[in-house]
Amino acid sequence: MLDWAPILVGLMLFIILSPGLLFQFPGNSRRLEFGNLGTNGLAVLFHTVVFFVVFTILILAVQIHIYTG
């Protein structure tokens, strides 16, 4: 059996935390911008760290598992 949790959780977090898609912190002209589809280096770094922290908590601490078959 294959554990699909890391794949699905990673995909959902990647979509949600893509800088500029839903929100961007820090923004280009303001601290927090919504739906501007633009980004900068600091926002990419911030969203990467948040992705890693949330992914690690969900997979290792909460131990989410999704098995198929």
PQR file of N, CA, C, O and H, with PARSE charges and radii, in Angstrom:
ATOM      1  N   MET A   1       0.834  -1.185   0.000 -0.4000 1.5000
ATOM      2  CA  MET A   1       0.000   0.000   0.000 -0.0000 2.0000
ATOM      3  C   MET A   1       0.878   1.246   0.000  0.5500 1.7000
ATOM      4  O   MET A   1       1.902   1.315   0.679 -0.5500 1.4000
ATOM      5  N   LEU A   2       0.453   2.198  -0.762 -0.4000 1.5000
ATOM      6  CA  LEU A   2       1.186   3.449  -0.880 -0.0000 2.0000
ATOM      7  C   LEU A   2       0.506   4.526  -0.040  0.5500 1.7000
ATOM      8  O   LEU A   2      -0.714   4.688  -0.089 -0.5500 1.4000
ATOM      9  H   LEU A   2      -0.379   2.142  -1.313  0.4000 1.0000
ATOM     10  N   ASP A   3       1.300   5.251   0.724 -0.4000 1.5000
ATOM     11  CA  ASP A   3       0.772   6.341   1.538 -0.0000 2.0000
ATOM     12  C   ASP A   3       0.734   7.609   0.688  0.5500 1.7000
ATOM     13  O   ASP A   3       1.781   8.145   0.323 -0.5500 1.4000
ATOM     14  H   ASP A   3       2.290   5.119   0.764  0.4000 1.0000
ATOM     15  N   TRP A   4      -0.471   8.089   0.371 -0.4000 1.5000
ATOM     16  CA  TRP A   4      -0.657   9.239  -0.495 -0.0000 2.0000
ATOM     17  C   TRP A   4      -0.695  10.555   0.262  0.5500 1.7000
ATOM     18  O   TRP A   4      -0.762  11.611  -0.368 -0.5500 1.4000
ATOM     19  H   TRP A   4      -1.321   7.654   0.667  0.4000 1.0000
ATOM     20  N   ALA A   5      -0.656  10.532   1.580 -0.4000 1.5000
ATOM     21  CA  ALA A   5      -0.783  11.758   2.370 -0.0000 2.0000
ATOM     22  C   ALA A   5       0.295  12.792   2.051  0.5500 1.7000
ATOM     23  O   ALA A   5      -0.047  13.955   1.837 -0.5500 1.4000
ATOM     24  H   ALA A   5      -0.602   9.675   2.091  0.4000 1.0000
ATOM     25  N   PRO A   6       1.584  12.426   2.008 -0.5600 1.5000
ATOM     26  CA  PRO A   6       2.580  13.464   1.704  0.2800 2.0000
ATOM     27  C   PRO A   6       2.389  14.092   0.326  0.5500 1.7000
ATOM     28  O   PRO A   6       2.630  15.287   0.152 -0.5500 1.4000
ATOM     29  N   ILE A   7       1.965  13.311  -0.640 -0.4000 1.5000
ATOM     30  CA  ILE A   7       1.758  13.823  -1.993 -0.0000 2.0000
ATOM     31  C   ILE A   7       0.572  14.775  -2.029  0.5500 1.7000
ATOM     32  O   ILE A   7       0.684  15.882  -2.557 -0.5500 1.4000
ATOM     33  H   ILE A   7       1.769  12.341  -0.499  0.4000 1.0000
ATOM     34  N   LEU A   8      -0.561  14.361  -1.476 -0.4000 1.5000
ATOM     35  CA  LEU A   8      -1.767  15.185  -1.524 -0.0000 2.0000
ATOM     36  C   LEU A   8      -1.660  16.426  -0.639  0.5500 1.7000
ATOM     37  O   LEU A   8      -2.095  17.508  -1.035 -0.5500 1.4000
ATOM     38  H   LEU A   8      -0.652  13.462  -1.047  0.4000 1.0000
ATOM     39  N   VAL A   9      -1.091  16.278   0.541 -0.4000 1.5000
ATOM     40  CA  VAL A   9      -0.923  17.424   1.432 -0.0000 2.0000
ATOM     41  C   VAL A   9       0.053  18.420   0.815  0.5500 1.7000
ATOM     42  O   VAL A   9      -0.177  19.628   0.860 -0.5500 1.4000
ATOM     43  H   VAL A   9      -0.738  15.399   0.863  0.4000 1.0000
ATOM     44  N   GLY A  10       1.134  17.918   0.243 -0.4000 1.5000
ATOM     45  CA  GLY A  10       2.095  18.801  -0.416 -0.0000 2.0000
ATOM     46  C   GLY A  10       1.485  19.541  -1.591  0.5500 1.7000
ATOM     47  O   GLY A  10       1.750  20.729  -1.780 -0.5500 1.4000
ATOM     48  H   GLY A  10       1.321  16.936   0.206  0.4000 1.0000
ATOM     49  N   LEU A  11       0.673  18.856  -2.382 -0.4000 1.5000
ATOM     50  CA  LEU A  11       0.017  19.491  -3.524 -0.0000 2.0000
ATOM     51  C   LEU A  11      -0.955  20.570  -3.076  0.5500 1.7000
ATOM     52  O   LEU A  11      -0.963  21.667  -3.636 -0.5500 1.4000
ATOM     53  H   LEU A  11       0.458  17.892  -2.228  0.4000 1.0000
ATOM     54  N   MET A  12      -1.772  20.274  -2.075 -0.4000 1.5000
ATOM     55  CA  MET A  12      -2.736  21.265  -1.584 -0.0000 2.0000
ATOM     56  C   MET A  12      -2.029  22.479  -0.988  0.5500 1.7000
ATOM     57  O   MET A  12      -2.425  23.615  -1.248 -0.5500 1.4000
ATOM     58  H   MET A  12      -1.765  19.383  -1.620  0.4000 1.0000
ATOM     59  N   LEU A  13      -0.986  22.248  -0.191 -0.4000 1.5000
ATOM     60  CA  LEU A  13      -0.253  23.362   0.393 -0.0000 2.0000
ATOM     61  C   LEU A  13       0.468  24.179  -0.669  0.5500 1.7000
ATOM     62  O   LEU A  13       0.540  25.404  -0.563 -0.5500 1.4000
ATOM     63  H   LEU A  13      -0.664  21.325   0.020  0.4000 1.0000
ATOM     64  N   PHE A  14       1.002  23.517  -1.694 -0.4000 1.5000
ATOM     65  CA  PHE A  14       1.680  24.234  -2.771 -0.0000 2.0000
ATOM     66  C   PHE A  14       0.723  25.172  -3.493  0.5500 1.7000
ATOM     67  O   PHE A  14       1.074  26.310  -3.804 -0.5500 1.4000
ATOM     68  H   PHE A  14       0.943  22.523  -1.780  0.4000 1.0000
ATOM     69  N   ILE A  15      -0.488  24.689  -3.757 -0.4000 1.5000
ATOM     70  CA  ILE A  15      -1.480  25.524  -4.431 -0.0000 2.0000
ATOM     71  C   ILE A  15      -1.915  26.676  -3.540  0.5500 1.7000
ATOM     72  O   ILE A  15      -1.998  27.816  -3.997 -0.5500 1.4000
ATOM     73  H   ILE A  15      -0.773  23.765  -3.504  0.4000 1.0000
ATOM     74  N   ILE A  16      -2.195  26.391  -2.274 -0.4000 1.5000
ATOM     75  CA  ILE A  16      -2.684  27.419  -1.352 -0.0000 2.0000
ATOM     76  C   ILE A  16      -1.603  28.457  -1.038  0.5500 1.7000
ATOM     77  O   ILE A  16      -1.892  29.650  -0.956 -0.5500 1.4000
ATOM     78  H   ILE A  16      -2.128  25.465  -1.902  0.4000 1.0000
ATOM     79  N   LEU A  17      -0.360  28.000  -0.862 -0.4000 1.5000
ATOM     80  CA  LEU A  17       0.701  28.903  -0.415 -0.0000 2.0000
ATOM     81  C   LEU A  17       1.566  29.450  -1.540  0.5500 1.7000
ATOM     82  O   LEU A  17       2.626  30.012  -1.265 -0.5500 1.4000
ATOM     83  H   LEU A  17      -0.126  27.030  -0.928  0.4000 1.0000
ATOM     84  N   SER A  18       1.157  29.308  -2.792 -0.4000 1.5000
ATOM     85  CA  SER A  18       1.913  29.919  -3.889 -0.0000 2.0000
ATOM     86  C   SER A  18       1.844  31.429  -3.741  0.5500 1.7000
ATOM     87  O   SER A  18       0.751  31.994  -3.693 -0.5500 1.4000
ATOM     88  H   SER A  18       0.296  28.850  -3.015  0.4000 1.0000
ATOM     89  N   PRO A  19       2.998  32.095  -3.667 -0.5600 1.5000
ATOM     90  CA  PRO A  19       2.979  33.546  -3.450  0.2800 2.0000
ATOM     91  C   PRO A  19       2.257  34.263  -4.576  0.5500 1.7000
ATOM     92  O   PRO A  19       2.567  34.059  -5.750 -0.5500 1.4000
ATOM     93  N   GLY A  20       1.306  35.091  -4.225 -0.4000 1.5000
ATOM     94  CA  GLY A  20       0.578  35.884  -5.192 -0.0000 2.0000
ATOM     95  C   GLY A  20      -0.714  35.257  -5.668  0.5500 1.7000
ATOM     96  O   GLY A  20      -1.536  35.956  -6.259 -0.5500 1.4000
ATOM     97  H   GLY A  20       1.054  35.256  -3.272  0.4000 1.0000
ATOM     98  N   LEU A  21      -0.934  33.967  -5.440 -0.4000 1.5000
ATOM     99  CA  LEU A  21      -2.162  33.331  -5.905 -0.0000 2.0000
ATOM    100  C   LEU A  21      -3.342  33.744  -5.021  0.5500 1.7000
ATOM    101  O   LEU A  21      -4.280  34.375  -5.510 -0.5500 1.4000
ATOM    102  H   LEU A  21      -0.266  33.399  -4.960  0.4000 1.0000
ATOM    103  N   LEU A  22      -3.313  33.408  -3.760 -0.4000 1.5000
ATOM    104  CA  LEU A  22      -4.358  33.842  -2.824 -0.0000 2.0000
ATOM    105  C   LEU A  22      -3.924  35.083  -2.065  0.5500 1.7000
ATOM    106  O   LEU A  22      -4.670  36.056  -1.956 -0.5500 1.4000
ATOM    107  H   LEU A  22      -2.552  32.895  -3.363  0.4000 1.0000
ATOM    108  N   PHE A  23      -2.708  35.034  -1.543 -0.4000 1.5000
ATOM    109  CA  PHE A  23      -2.177  36.176  -0.815 -0.0000 2.0000
ATOM    110  C   PHE A  23      -0.657  36.184  -0.974  0.5500 1.7000
ATOM    111  O   PHE A  23      -0.048  35.189  -1.369 -0.5500 1.4000
ATOM    112  H   PHE A  23      -2.102  34.243  -1.632  0.4000 1.0000
ATOM    113  N   GLN A  24      -0.070  37.322  -0.659 -0.4000 1.5000
ATOM    114  CA  GLN A  24       1.373  37.454  -0.702 -0.0000 2.0000
ATOM    115  C   GLN A  24       1.819  38.270   0.493  0.5500 1.7000
ATOM    116  O   GLN A  24       1.356  39.391   0.704 -0.5500 1.4000
ATOM    117  H   GLN A  24      -0.564  38.130  -0.338  0.4000 1.0000
ATOM    118  N   PHE A  25       2.715  37.703   1.265 -0.4000 1.5000
ATOM    119  CA  PHE A  25       3.273  38.408   2.414 -0.0000 2.0000
ATOM    120  C   PHE A  25       4.784  38.305   2.347  0.5500 1.7000
ATOM    121  O   PHE A  25       5.244  37.167   2.264 -0.5500 1.4000
ATOM    122  H   PHE A  25       3.092  36.793   1.093  0.4000 1.0000
ATOM    123  N   PRO A  26       5.574  39.276   2.369 -0.5600 1.5000
ATOM    124  CA  PRO A  26       5.250  40.687   2.208  0.2800 2.0000
ATOM    125  C   PRO A  26       4.977  41.013   0.747  0.5500 1.7000
ATOM    126  O   PRO A  26       5.575  40.421  -0.151 -0.5500 1.4000
ATOM    127  N   GLY A  27       4.082  41.944   0.518 -0.4000 1.5000
ATOM    128  CA  GLY A  27       3.713  42.327  -0.837 -0.0000 2.0000
ATOM    129  C   GLY A  27       4.716  43.275  -1.466  0.5500 1.7000
ATOM    130  O   GLY A  27       5.690  43.678  -0.831 -0.5500 1.4000
ATOM    131  H   GLY A  27       3.595  42.424   1.247  0.4000 1.0000
ATOM    132  N   ASN A  28       4.473  43.623  -2.700 -0.4000 1.5000
ATOM    133  CA  ASN A  28       5.358  44.557  -3.402 -0.0000 2.0000
ATOM    134  C   ASN A  28       5.152  45.991  -2.934  0.5500 1.7000
ATOM    135  O   ASN A  28       6.123  46.727  -2.760 -0.5500 1.4000
ATOM    136  H   ASN A  28       3.681  43.296  -3.216  0.4000 1.0000
ATOM    137  N   SER A  29       3.899  46.398  -2.727 -0.4000 1.5000
ATOM    138  CA  SER A  29       3.640  47.774  -2.311 -0.0000 2.0000
ATOM    139  C   SER A  29       3.047  47.875  -0.905  0.5500 1.7000
ATOM    140  O   SER A  29       3.117  48.938  -0.287 -0.5500 1.4000
ATOM    141  H   SER A  29       3.110  45.800  -2.869  0.4000 1.0000
ATOM    142  N   ARG A  30       2.468  46.794  -0.393 -0.4000 1.5000
ATOM    143  CA  ARG A  30       1.906  46.765   0.964 -0.0000 2.0000
ATOM    144  C   ARG A  30       2.437  45.537   1.688  0.5500 1.7000
ATOM    145  O   ARG A  30       3.072  44.677   1.079 -0.5500 1.4000
ATOM    146  H   ARG A  30       2.411  45.931  -0.895  0.4000 1.0000
ATOM    147  N   ARG A  31       2.174  45.458   2.992 -0.4000 1.5000
ATOM    148  CA  ARG A  31       2.634  44.299   3.768 -0.0000 2.0000
ATOM    149  C   ARG A  31       1.964  43.015   3.318  0.5500 1.7000
ATOM    150  O   ARG A  31       2.617  41.978   3.204 -0.5500 1.4000
ATOM    151  H   ARG A  31       1.657  46.157   3.486  0.4000 1.0000
ATOM    152  N   LEU A  32       0.653  43.077   3.060 -0.4000 1.5000
ATOM    153  CA  LEU A  32      -0.119  41.900   2.670 -0.0000 2.0000
ATOM    154  C   LEU A  32      -0.966  42.263   1.469  0.5500 1.7000
ATOM    155  O   LEU A  32      -1.746  43.213   1.512 -0.5500 1.4000
ATOM    156  H   LEU A  32       0.123  43.920   3.153  0.4000 1.0000
ATOM    157  N   GLU A  33      -0.810  41.504   0.398 -0.4000 1.5000
ATOM    158  CA  GLU A  33      -1.581  41.734  -0.813 -0.0000 2.0000
ATOM    159  C   GLU A  33      -2.356  40.472  -1.147  0.5500 1.7000
ATOM    160  O   GLU A  33      -1.889  39.362  -0.892 -0.5500 1.4000
ATOM    161  H   GLU A  33      -0.176  40.731   0.363  0.4000 1.0000
ATOM    162  N   PHE A  34      -3.533  40.641  -1.715 -0.4000 1.5000
ATOM    163  CA  PHE A  34      -4.386  39.510  -2.064 -0.0000 2.0000
ATOM    164  C   PHE A  34      -4.556  39.419  -3.578  0.5500 1.7000
ATOM    165  O   PHE A  34      -4.931  40.395  -4.228 -0.5500 1.4000
ATOM    166  H   PHE A  34      -3.913  41.543  -1.922  0.4000 1.0000
ATOM    167  N   GLY A  35      -4.276  38.232  -4.136 -0.4000 1.5000
ATOM    168  CA  GLY A  35      -4.564  37.929  -5.526 -0.0000 2.0000
ATOM    169  C   GLY A  35      -3.907  38.815  -6.553  0.5500 1.7000
ATOM    170  O   GLY A  35      -4.530  39.125  -7.568 -0.5500 1.4000
ATOM    171  H   GLY A  35      -3.972  37.440  -3.608  0.4000 1.0000
ATOM    172  N   ASN A  36      -2.677  39.238  -6.337 -0.4000 1.5000
ATOM    173  CA  ASN A  36      -2.037  40.111  -7.310 -0.0000 2.0000
ATOM    174  C   ASN A  36      -1.241  39.346  -8.361  0.5500 1.7000
ATOM    175  O   ASN A  36      -0.821  39.944  -9.351 -0.5500 1.4000
ATOM    176  H   ASN A  36      -2.171  38.986  -5.512  0.4000 1.0000
ATOM    177  N   LEU A  37      -1.022  38.052  -8.183 -0.4000 1.5000
ATOM    178  CA  LEU A  37      -0.286  37.167  -9.091 -0.0000 2.0000
ATOM    179  C   LEU A  37       1.129  37.665  -9.383  0.5500 1.7000
ATOM    180  O   LEU A  37       1.711  37.310 -10.408 -0.5500 1.4000
ATOM    181  H   LEU A  37      -1.363  37.566  -7.378  0.4000 1.0000
ATOM    182  N   GLY A  38       1.673  38.470  -8.504 -0.4000 1.5000
ATOM    183  CA  GLY A  38       3.057  38.907  -8.596 -0.0000 2.0000
ATOM    184  C   GLY A  38       3.807  38.410  -7.372  0.5500 1.7000
ATOM    185  O   GLY A  38       3.196  37.969  -6.398 -0.5500 1.4000
ATOM    186  H   GLY A  38       1.200  38.759  -7.672  0.4000 1.0000
ATOM    187  N   THR A  39       5.131  38.481  -7.423 -0.4000 1.5000
ATOM    188  CA  THR A  39       5.893  37.988  -6.290 -0.0000 2.0000
ATOM    189  C   THR A  39       7.234  38.704  -6.219  0.5500 1.7000
ATOM    190  O   THR A  39       7.617  39.430  -7.137 -0.5500 1.4000
ATOM    191  H   THR A  39       5.626  38.840  -8.214  0.4000 1.0000
ATOM    192  N   ASN A  40       7.931  38.490  -5.127 -0.4000 1.5000
ATOM    193  CA  ASN A  40       9.297  38.966  -4.967 -0.0000 2.0000
ATOM    194  C   ASN A  40      10.075  37.906  -4.196  0.5500 1.7000
ATOM    195  O   ASN A  40       9.494  36.937  -3.707 -0.5500 1.4000
ATOM    196  H   ASN A  40       7.620  37.901  -4.381  0.4000 1.0000
ATOM    197  N   GLY A  41      11.363  38.086  -4.090 -0.4000 1.5000
ATOM    198  CA  GLY A  41      12.211  37.078  -3.455 -0.0000 2.0000
ATOM    199  C   GLY A  41      11.901  36.846  -1.995  0.5500 1.7000
ATOM    200  O   GLY A  41      11.925  35.706  -1.531 -0.5500 1.4000
ATOM    201  H   GLY A  41      11.835  38.872  -4.487  0.4000 1.0000
ATOM    202  N   LEU A  42      11.612  37.902  -1.266 -0.4000 1.5000
ATOM    203  CA  LEU A  42      11.303  37.767   0.159 -0.0000 2.0000
ATOM    204  C   LEU A  42       9.991  37.010   0.370  0.5500 1.7000
ATOM    205  O   LEU A  42       9.873  36.217   1.304 -0.5500 1.4000
ATOM    206  H   LEU A  42      11.592  38.828  -1.644  0.4000 1.0000
ATOM    207  N   ALA A  43       9.004  37.254  -0.502 -0.4000 1.5000
ATOM    208  CA  ALA A  43       7.734  36.536  -0.397 -0.0000 2.0000
ATOM    209  C   ALA A  43       7.929  35.045  -0.694  0.5500 1.7000
ATOM    210  O   ALA A  43       7.320  34.199  -0.039 -0.5500 1.4000
ATOM    211  H   ALA A  43       9.101  37.898  -1.261  0.4000 1.0000
ATOM    212  N   VAL A  44       8.767  34.724  -1.670 -0.4000 1.5000
ATOM    213  CA  VAL A  44       9.047  33.322  -1.992 -0.0000 2.0000
ATOM    214  C   VAL A  44       9.706  32.635  -0.795  0.5500 1.7000
ATOM    215  O   VAL A  44       9.341  31.511  -0.449 -0.5500 1.4000
ATOM    216  H   VAL A  44       9.262  35.412  -2.202  0.4000 1.0000
ATOM    217  N   LEU A  45      10.661  33.294  -0.169 -0.4000 1.5000
ATOM    218  CA  LEU A  45      11.323  32.728   1.008 -0.0000 2.0000
ATOM    219  C   LEU A  45      10.338  32.522   2.152  0.5500 1.7000
ATOM    220  O   LEU A  45      10.343  31.469   2.789 -0.5500 1.4000
ATOM    221  H   LEU A  45      10.958  34.207  -0.449  0.4000 1.0000
ATOM    222  N   PHE A  46       9.494  33.517   2.420 -0.4000 1.5000
ATOM    223  CA  PHE A  46       8.513  33.414   3.496 -0.0000 2.0000
ATOM    224  C   PHE A  46       7.537  32.264   3.243  0.5500 1.7000
ATOM    225  O   PHE A  46       7.289  31.460   4.141 -0.5500 1.4000
ATOM    226  H   PHE A  46       9.490  34.372   1.902  0.4000 1.0000
ATOM    227  N   HIS A  47       6.985  32.177   2.041 -0.4000 1.5000
ATOM    228  CA  HIS A  47       6.020  31.133   1.729 -0.0000 2.0000
ATOM    229  C   HIS A  47       6.671  29.744   1.735  0.5500 1.7000
ATOM    230  O   HIS A  47       6.010  28.759   2.065 -0.5500 1.4000
ATOM    231  H   HIS A  47       7.187  32.830   1.311  0.4000 1.0000
ATOM    232  N   THR A  48       7.945  29.652   1.378 -0.4000 1.5000
ATOM    233  CA  THR A  48       8.664  28.383   1.433 -0.0000 2.0000
ATOM    234  C   THR A  48       8.821  27.906   2.871  0.5500 1.7000
ATOM    235  O   THR A  48       8.616  26.727   3.160 -0.5500 1.4000
ATOM    236  H   THR A  48       8.483  30.452   1.110  0.4000 1.0000
ATOM    237  N   VAL A  49       9.182  28.808   3.768 -0.4000 1.5000
ATOM    238  CA  VAL A  49       9.344  28.439   5.183 -0.0000 2.0000
ATOM    239  C   VAL A  49       7.999  28.032   5.774  0.5500 1.7000
ATOM    240  O   VAL A  49       7.923  27.048   6.509 -0.5500 1.4000
ATOM    241  H   VAL A  49       9.349  29.766   3.533  0.4000 1.0000
ATOM    242  N   VAL A  50       6.939  28.775   5.464 -0.4000 1.5000
ATOM    243  CA  VAL A  50       5.606  28.421   5.973 -0.0000 2.0000
ATOM    244  C   VAL A  50       5.177  27.063   5.430  0.5500 1.7000
ATOM    245  O   VAL A  50       4.627  26.251   6.175 -0.5500 1.4000
ATOM    246  H   VAL A  50       7.001  29.574   4.866  0.4000 1.0000
ATOM    247  N   PHE A  51       5.416  26.801   4.147 -0.4000 1.5000
ATOM    248  CA  PHE A  51       5.090  25.503   3.550 -0.0000 2.0000
ATOM    249  C   PHE A  51       5.807  24.380   4.290  0.5500 1.7000
ATOM    250  O   PHE A  51       5.185  23.387   4.668 -0.5500 1.4000
ATOM    251  H   PHE A  51       5.862  27.461   3.542  0.4000 1.0000
ATOM    252  N   PHE A  52       7.111  24.534   4.496 -0.4000 1.5000
ATOM    253  CA  PHE A  52       7.897  23.496   5.158 -0.0000 2.0000
ATOM    254  C   PHE A  52       7.405  23.233   6.576  0.5500 1.7000
ATOM    255  O   PHE A  52       7.294  22.079   6.990 -0.5500 1.4000
ATOM    256  H   PHE A  52       7.616  25.340   4.189  0.4000 1.0000
ATOM    257  N   VAL A  53       7.107  24.299   7.326 -0.4000 1.5000
ATOM    258  CA  VAL A  53       6.655  24.143   8.714 -0.0000 2.0000
ATOM    259  C   VAL A  53       5.294  23.447   8.765  0.5500 1.7000
ATOM    260  O   VAL A  53       5.116  22.504   9.536 -0.5500 1.4000
ATOM    261  H   VAL A  53       7.196  25.236   6.990  0.4000 1.0000
ATOM    262  N   VAL A  54       4.342  23.893   7.962 -0.4000 1.5000
ATOM    263  CA  VAL A  54       3.001  23.300   7.978 -0.0000 2.0000
ATOM    264  C   VAL A  54       3.038  21.864   7.470  0.5500 1.7000
ATOM    265  O   VAL A  54       2.372  20.996   8.036 -0.5500 1.4000
ATOM    266  H   VAL A  54       4.487  24.659   7.336  0.4000 1.0000
ATOM    267  N   PHE A  55       3.802  21.598   6.416 -0.4000 1.5000
ATOM    268  CA  PHE A  55       3.923  20.242   5.876 -0.0000 2.0000
ATOM    269  C   PHE A  55       4.529  19.295   6.909  0.5500 1.7000
ATOM    270  O   PHE A  55       4.048  18.176   7.092 -0.5500 1.4000
ATOM    271  H   PHE A  55       4.342  22.302   5.957  0.4000 1.0000
ATOM    272  N   THR A  56       5.584  19.747   7.580 -0.4000 1.5000
ATOM    273  CA  THR A  56       6.237  18.920   8.597 -0.0000 2.0000
ATOM    274  C   THR A  56       5.301  18.633   9.763  0.5500 1.7000
ATOM    275  O   THR A  56       5.257  17.507  10.259 -0.5500 1.4000
ATOM    276  H   THR A  56       5.974  20.655   7.431  0.4000 1.0000
ATOM    277  N   ILE A  57       4.562  19.628  10.201 -0.4000 1.5000
ATOM    278  CA  ILE A  57       3.630  19.418  11.308 -0.0000 2.0000
ATOM    279  C   ILE A  57       2.545  18.425  10.915  0.5500 1.7000
ATOM    280  O   ILE A  57       2.224  17.525  11.691 -0.5500 1.4000
ATOM    281  H   ILE A  57       4.597  20.543   9.799  0.4000 1.0000
ATOM    282  N   LEU A  58       1.976  18.575   9.721 -0.4000 1.5000
ATOM    283  CA  LEU A  58       0.890  17.689   9.308 -0.0000 2.0000
ATOM    284  C   LEU A  58       1.357  16.247   9.088  0.5500 1.7000
ATOM    285  O   LEU A  58       0.656  15.306   9.462 -0.5500 1.4000
ATOM    286  H   LEU A  58       2.237  19.306   9.091  0.4000 1.0000
ATOM    287  N   ILE A  59       2.514  16.072   8.497 -0.4000 1.5000
ATOM    288  CA  ILE A  59       2.970  14.720   8.165 -0.0000 2.0000
ATOM    289  C   ILE A  59       3.620  14.029   9.359  0.5500 1.7000
ATOM    290  O   ILE A  59       3.335  12.860   9.618 -0.5500 1.4000
ATOM    291  H   ILE A  59       3.083  16.836   8.194  0.4000 1.0000
ATOM    292  N   LEU A  60       4.482  14.722  10.085 -0.4000 1.5000
ATOM    293  CA  LEU A  60       5.220  14.071  11.171 -0.0000 2.0000
ATOM    294  C   LEU A  60       4.510  14.137  12.521  0.5500 1.7000
ATOM    295  O   LEU A  60       4.465  13.137  13.237 -0.5500 1.4000
ATOM    296  H   LEU A  60       4.714  15.671   9.875  0.4000 1.0000
ATOM    297  N   ALA A  61       3.959  15.283  12.879 -0.4000 1.5000
ATOM    298  CA  ALA A  61       3.357  15.421  14.204 -0.0000 2.0000
ATOM    299  C   ALA A  61       1.933  14.891  14.243  0.5500 1.7000
ATOM    300  O   ALA A  61       1.576  14.149  15.158 -0.5500 1.4000
ATOM    301  H   ALA A  61       3.996  16.095  12.297  0.4000 1.0000
ATOM    302  N   VAL A  62       1.119  15.259  13.270 -0.4000 1.5000
ATOM    303  CA  VAL A  62      -0.275  14.823  13.250 -0.0000 2.0000
ATOM    304  C   VAL A  62      -0.396  13.415  12.672  0.5500 1.7000
ATOM    305  O   VAL A  62      -1.369  12.714  12.948 -0.5500 1.4000
ATOM    306  H   VAL A  62       1.408  15.862  12.527  0.4000 1.0000
ATOM    307  N   GLN A  63       0.584  12.997  11.871 -0.4000 1.5000
ATOM    308  CA  GLN A  63       0.664  11.672  11.257 -0.0000 2.0000
ATOM    309  C   GLN A  63      -0.551  11.367  10.395  0.5500 1.7000
ATOM    310  O   GLN A  63      -1.259  10.383  10.609 -0.5500 1.4000
ATOM    311  H   GLN A  63       1.375  13.567  11.647  0.4000 1.0000
ATOM    312  N   ILE A  64      -0.773  12.234   9.418 -0.4000 1.5000
ATOM    313  CA  ILE A  64      -1.854  12.012   8.459 -0.0000 2.0000
ATOM    314  C   ILE A  64      -1.417  10.894   7.511  0.5500 1.7000
ATOM    315  O   ILE A  64      -0.297  10.909   7.001 -0.5500 1.4000
ATOM    316  H   ILE A  64      -0.198  13.034   9.244  0.4000 1.0000
ATOM    317  N   HIS A  65      -2.314   9.918   7.278 -0.4000 1.5000
ATOM    318  CA  HIS A  65      -2.045   8.820   6.356 -0.0000 2.0000
ATOM    319  C   HIS A  65      -3.252   8.623   5.467  0.5500 1.7000
ATOM    320  O   HIS A  65      -4.386   8.631   5.946 -0.5500 1.4000
ATOM    321  H   HIS A  65      -3.224   9.906   7.693  0.4000 1.0000
ATOM    322  N   ILE A  66      -3.020   8.443   4.163 -0.4000 1.5000
ATOM    323  CA  ILE A  66      -4.078   8.132   3.198 -0.0000 2.0000
ATOM    324  C   ILE A  66      -3.580   6.938   2.405  0.5500 1.7000
ATOM    325  O   ILE A  66      -2.647   7.056   1.611 -0.5500 1.4000
ATOM    326  H   ILE A  66      -2.099   8.437   3.773  0.4000 1.0000
ATOM    327  N   TYR A  67      -4.199   5.795   2.618 -0.4000 1.5000
ATOM    328  CA  TYR A  67      -3.785   4.574   1.925 -0.0000 2.0000
ATOM    329  C   TYR A  67      -4.788   4.211   0.842  0.5500 1.7000
ATOM    330  O   TYR A  67      -5.984   4.462   0.983 -0.5500 1.4000
ATOM    331  H   TYR A  67      -4.958   5.698   3.262  0.4000 1.0000
ATOM    332  N   THR A  68      -4.300   3.626  -0.229 -0.4000 1.5000
ATOM    333  CA  THR A  68      -5.177   3.174  -1.310 -0.0000 2.0000
ATOM    334  C   THR A  68      -5.044   1.660  -1.453  0.5500 1.7000
ATOM    335  O   THR A  68      -4.028   1.067  -1.090 -0.5500 1.4000
ATOM    336  H   THR A  68      -3.328   3.422  -0.344  0.4000 1.0000
ATOM    337  N   GLY A  69      -6.073   1.071  -1.978 -0.4000 1.5000
ATOM    338  CA  GLY A  69      -6.063  -0.348  -2.266 -0.0000 2.0000
ATOM    339  C   GLY A  69      -6.204  -1.144  -1.044  0.5500 1.7000
ATOM    340  O   GLY A  69      -6.215  -2.374  -1.105 -0.5500 1.4000
ATOM    341  H   GLY A  69      -6.898   1.552  -2.273  0.4000 1.0000
TER
END
